[in-house]
Amino acid sequence: MYLLHGKLTAKAGHADELANILLEASALVATVKGVQSVCNW
């Protein structure tokens, strides 16, 4: 599992944009066949 906690920081004024990108990416990854068995979600 890849742990990103504390690894990504957004420039001033871009925190919401980064959060939206990460949420969208996690939703896309969650739909990939086989990922659920690897990620324990």
C-alpha positions in Angstrom: 0.0 0.0 0.0 1.2 3.5 -0.8 1.0 5.9 2.1 0.9 9.6 1.1 0.0 11.0 4.5 2.2 14.0 5.0 3.9 13.6 1.7 1.9 16.0 -0.5 1.6 19.7 0.1 -0.3 22.2 -1.9 0.8 25.7 -2.7 -1.1 28.5 -1.1 -4.7 28.7 -2.4 -4.5 25.3 -4.1 -5.4 22.9 -1.2 -9.0 22.4 -2.4 -7.8 21.7 -5.9 -5.3 19.1 -4.7 -7.9 17.5 -2.5 -10.3 17.2 -5.4 -7.6 15.6 -7.6 -6.8 13.1 -5.0 -10.4 12.2 -4.4 -11.0 11.7 -8.1 -7.9 9.6 -8.4 -8.9 7.4 -5.5 -12.4 6.9 -7.0 -10.8 5.9 -10.3 -8.4 3.5 -8.8 -11.1 1.9 -6.7 -13.0 0.9 -9.9 -10.0 -1.0 -11.4 -10.6 -4.7 -11.3 -8.4 -6.4 -8.7 -7.5 -3.3 -6.8 -10.0 -3.9 -4.0 -8.3 -7.2 -3.1 -4.9 -5.5 -2.8 -5.8 -2.3 -1.0 -8.1 -3.5 1.8 -10.7 -0.7 1.1 
